[in-house]
Amino acid sequence: MDLTPLIASDRMVIQAYGADGFKISGASYDTHVIVFPDRVETWSGDIADLVPYKNELDVILYGSGKTLKQLLPVQKHGLHIEAMDTGAACRTYNVLMAEGRRVAAALLKP
C-alpha cells in the first residue's frame, strides 16, 4: 500500500537512503541528517546535538548506519531515543510521521 497520498505535501518523507546519502521529499543529502516532519537539518552524528529537541518530540529514531549500534544510556539528557539500523529508522519514521506523531529521525549514512 502506498502511503504517500495520505501524507500532506508539506511533510518531509524519506524516499531513499544509501551509502551516498538520502533523498527526502525530492531533495538529496550527502551527509548525516535529522528529519523532522516539517524540515531537514544536517547533523554531525553526535547524540548530544539532539538534546535541544527533547521538548518538541515524543521520540527520536536513531539510524545507526548499516547495522544496529546500541547507544549508551541517554535518559540523563531526557531523550527518548529508539536505536535501529538506518533502513529501519527511515521506514519507521515515515509511518509515525504519517500518523501525525511528534517524531524525528537522526540518521547516519549506511
Secondary structure, 3 states (H helix, E strand, C coil): CCCHHHCCCCCCCEEEEECCEEEECCEEECCCEEEECCEEEECCCCHHHHHHHCCCCCEEEEECCCCCCCCCCCHHHCCCEEEECHHHHHHHHHHHHHCCCCEEEEECCC
